[in-house]
Amino acid sequence: MAQSIDYCERVGFGFWDEPVNAVTNMSFVLAGLFMWGRCRGLPMGRALSVLIVVIGVGSFLWHTFATRWAEMADTLPIGIFILTYLFAVNRDMLRWPLWAAALGTVAFIPYAIVVVPLANALPFFRVSNFYWTVPLLLVIYALTFLRGRAEARGFWIGAGLLAVSISIRSVDRTWCDMLPIGTHFLWHTINGVMLGWMVEVYRRSRIT
């Protein structure tokens, strides 16, 4: 069953009715493969790299098939990556005990439950409400748990990249008349770089 038309570029429900949005998912695949090579000897780094590739594949399926199952293939890997990365930071970067790392990861759920309604209350932020939880969390970690450490700068950069890409994603539908192709493809392109960068931040923390 086809979903509603969510992006400027999509004007129908054919497989290639969103070609640019579909093809730019290569950004995730290339970032994941690149970081796979750089994370030799780091199982968690390689797991995160694989998840980036899976995100690209899932997003490709969504922007081609545009069905409910494809939407799940798009969103589920993103959620898994967020939780896996958060656990990796808690356990390996902050060196919390396993129970604390797991508890800190699960805490993302009530955190999101609080932040998403706040984003919903603001017109611009409402469009990408859930995604805003991530750059905010990166800033929180940079200011608290990672303050004074080299990784904090990496988190600030990641938060900045993600804030830009979310903003670009959020204006896609409102800019259709001015830019028929939309802006969603830039969300893919920038996020491929951003996710690769965040895995690089993790990798550097493990080799120093």
Secondary structure, DSSP 4 states (H G I P E B T S, - for coil): -B----STT--S-STTSSHHHHHTTHHHHHHHHHHHHHTTT-HHHHHHHHHHHHHHHHHHHHHHH-BHHHHHHHHHHHHHHHHHHHHHIIIIIS---HHHHHHHHHTHHHHHHHHHHHHHTSHHHHTTTGGGHHHHHHHHHHHTTTTTSHHHHHHHHHHHHHHHHHHHHHTTGGGTTT-TT-SHHHHHHHHHHHHHHHHHHHHHHHH-
